[in-house]
Amino acid sequence: MARQRGPGPDDYLPASGVLDWTDPKRHWAQRPRPCRFCKGPTCLRDEGGRPSHKTCAEAHRARKQAHAEQAYEQRARRADQRELDAHTRQERIDEDADRSGRGPGARRRPGRGRL
């Protein structure tokens, strides 16, 4: 499975929910280009130097952050379910061992028939 890139410092919105684009050297260009999100003309540039309206970038980051949180919760639920399934399987093995008289935690060895 390929390793996924973790979120970078620019991937999440600040607590205020508003990006700080006050530095004109970094976020302003003389020539308008199409916004990478809405395709409308803009002279603004994002942190990577790509044309983007500030509101479009904030909305994109908010969606991306919500998606990341949802994916994190789904992974946590799947891990919890796997742990519960493993525990349930072990309980069934122990119950089978108790019924067969081999004692708790005993398992049948592969390749051996019943006595």
Beta strands, then each sheet from edge to edge (+ up, - down):
strand 1: 28-34
strand 2: 41-44
sheet 1: 1+ 2-
end
